[in-house]
Amino acid sequence: MWVFTQNGFLSAVRTATDSTDFKVRARDRESLLDLSVFAEAEIIATPLADYPYRVIVEELVLGAYLMNEIAAADYTNYKSRVSVTRGTKFAHACSSVWSTMHEIEDGQARSI
């Protein structure tokens, strides 16, 4: 799953089909800092992998972290918030994702 927080972009997948652990990956180290501190888990550098940084966390820890992110969401505009928390370069990348996903609106999305 992909998750955008006010501090970064995360990609979370199971470490194995029968595991309760998640491999949470990121394109930049900063996106994993809060989770790393929350989970007391090391950020692992994987420069040859698709995502160059990752943290391994238990399912319940990841769930608790995401619940904290939800509870901390005191903003009404995500793109404006990440401009403040991560800067314009990150906000611009988020806007590109928003724009790309806008392309998949179905035919009834704007019907009144």
C-alpha positions in Angstrom: 0.0 0.0 0.0 1.1 3.5 -0.6 0.7 6.0 2.3 1.3 9.8 2.1 1.7 11.4 5.6 2.5 15.0 6.3 6.1 13.9 6.6 6.6 11.6 3.7 5.6 8.9 1.2 5.7 5.3 2.3 5.2 2.0 0.5 4.3 -0.9 2.9 4.3 -4.5 1.9 4.4 -7.8 3.9 7.9 -9.2 4.4 6.5 -12.7 3.4 3.0 -14.1 2.7 2.8 -15.7 6.2 4.4 -12.9 8.1 2.9 -10.3 10.4 5.9 -8.0 9.7 5.8 -5.2 7.2 8.6 -3.8 5.1 8.0 -0.1 4.9 10.0 1.5 2.1 10.7 5.1 1.0 12.5 7.0 -1.7 14.0 9.4 0.8 15.3 8.7 4.4 13.2 11.6 5.8 10.0 9.9 4.9 10.9 7.1 7.4 12.2 9.1 10.3 9.0 9.4 12.3 8.1 5.7 11.8 11.7 4.7 12.7 11.5 6.7 16.0 7.9 5.5 16.7 8.8 1.8 16.1 12.3 2.1 17.6 13.5 0.5 14.4 16.6 1.1 12.3 16.3 2.7 8.9 18.1 0.3 6.5 19.8 1.6 3.4 19.2 -0.5 0.3 20.7 1.6 -2.5 20.4 -1.1 -5.1 16.7 -1.8 -4.4 13.7 0.0 -6.0 13.2 1.9 -2.7 16.6 2.9 -1.2 15.4 3.0 2.4 13.3 0.7 4.5 12.2 -0.2 8.1 10.9 -3.5 9.2 8.0 -3.2 11.7 5.3 -5.5 13.1 1.8 -5.1 11.8 0.4 -3.8 15.0 3.2 -1.2 15.3 2.5 0.0 11.7 -1.2 0.2 12.6 -0.5 2.2 15.7 1.8 4.6 13.8 -0.9 5.1 11.1 -3.5 5.8 13.8 -1.2 8.4 15.3 -0.8 10.0 11.9 -4.6 10.1 11.5 -5.1 11.6 15.0 -2.4 14.3 14.3 -4.0 15.4 11.0 -5.1 18.9 11.9 -4.9 20.3 8.4 -7.6 20.7 5.8 -5.4 20.8 2.7 -2.7 18.1 2.4 -0.7 19.7 -0.4 -0.4 22.9 1.5 0.7 21.1 4.7 3.5 19.1 3.0 4.7 22.4 1.5 5.4 23.4 5.1 6.6 20.1 6.5 8.6 18.8 3.5 9.1 21.8 1.3 8.1 22.7 -2.3 10.0 19.9 -4.0 8.1 17.3 -2.1 4.8 19.1 -2.5 5.4 19.4 -6.2 5.9 15.6 -6.4 2.6 15.1 -4.5 0.8 17.4 -6.9 2.1 15.2 -9.7 0.6 12.1 -8.1 -2.7 14.0 -7.5 -2.8 15.1 -11.1 -2.0 11.6 -12.4 -4.7 10.0 -10.2 -7.2 12.7 -11.3 -7.0 11.0 -14.8 -8.9 8.0 -13.5 -12.1 9.7 -12.4 -15.0 7.7 -13.7 -17.9 9.1 -15.8 -20.1 9.8 -12.8 -17.5 11.6 -10.7 -18.8 15.0 -11.6 -22.5 14.2 -12.3 -25.0 16.2 -10.3 
